[in-house]
Amino acid sequence: MTALNTLPLNQHLQYLRPDMRGVLAGAEGTFWVRYERWAMLRLPVFALNAPSAAEVRRVLRGTCIANYLQTPDEAHPANTVVYLCHNKHYSLEALPSAMRRNVRRGLAQLTIAPLSAQEVMQQGYAAYADTRQRVGLDDYDRQSFEQRFTQRAQSPANTYLGAWHQEKLIAFLSITEVEDWVEFESLFSCTADLVHRPNDTLLYSALRHYLVESPRRVVSYGIRSVQSQSEAGLHQFKLKVGFEALPVHRAFCVHPLLRPFINPFTHRLLVSMAHRMTTNRVIRKAEGFVSLLLGKHTPHQEETGIPND
């Protein structure tokens, strides 16, 4: 894999801003990004100090919902988990037997190597489309693929690790590397090639690199999603790979003008729409947000189409 990337956070934000108008700098090494048309998320996800009220108000000037994680307490009980790994002794021998078996098979059959953004654009669409279709989402067209990875190419902090079987790219992991931390963004793989165990092999190879070979302070792999109808196997998959599920409080601050619309009637309407528009991730996320804010929701897991072994 590539050498340690030490891109400062402020440079990463400067690369992002031209194509992501919602990027805002936060306090203490954090930043906010628009991850839906109407919501902002604070990153990195392992930042668990509560932002100030003034910072939240500043974020809400340009969005409907400000979303961040914080350490749970009596007033803010745990309602989801964040997936983290900081094991400096990470090794295959310490992982469950199914993971060891899958990784050994993958390492014997696959070539694991860094990818350029150009290689992803040229050869990654099949893995992207298969994954989005496996989890029942409708954004698997080429235009959505190109828009997503054209945006990511703006910053050198966004890198990729690929799994090749012979001459075919069958899976790839998108990664963000900034200063002393790493975020695994998404994992995509071709359905017909899952028999080669590319998902297990990619994640093992990436964690081994970032924790042992070129060690970082922490590697994160996202949080449980608020989407309904989520992939139930992903939680166990992340634990099997070696991540810890750390309980956290996920806070959603709503713009004052929208607070009257967070009510049972809106919730029933969104539930109905989610049942009829099962592939629309925006509707599903909106239903999840309103459910959680009304106390009707148990957070689900993020959807990636990764099988549970």
Secondary structure, 3 states (H helix, E strand, C coil): CCCCCCCCHHHHHHHHCCCCCCCEECCCCCEEEEEECCEEEEECCCCCCCCCHHHHHHHHCCCCEEEEEECCCCCCCCCEEEEEECCCCCCHHHCCHHHHHHHHHHHHHCEEEEECHHHHHHHCHHHHHHHHHHCCCCCCCHHHHHHHHHHHCCCCCEEEEEEEECCEEEEEEEEEEECCEEEEEEEEECHHHHHHCHHHHHHHHHHHHHHHHCCCCEEEEEECCCCCCCCCCHHHHHHHHCCEEEEEEEEEEECHHHHHHCCHHHHHHHHHHHHHCCCCHHHHHHHHHHHHHCCCCCCCCCCCCCCCC
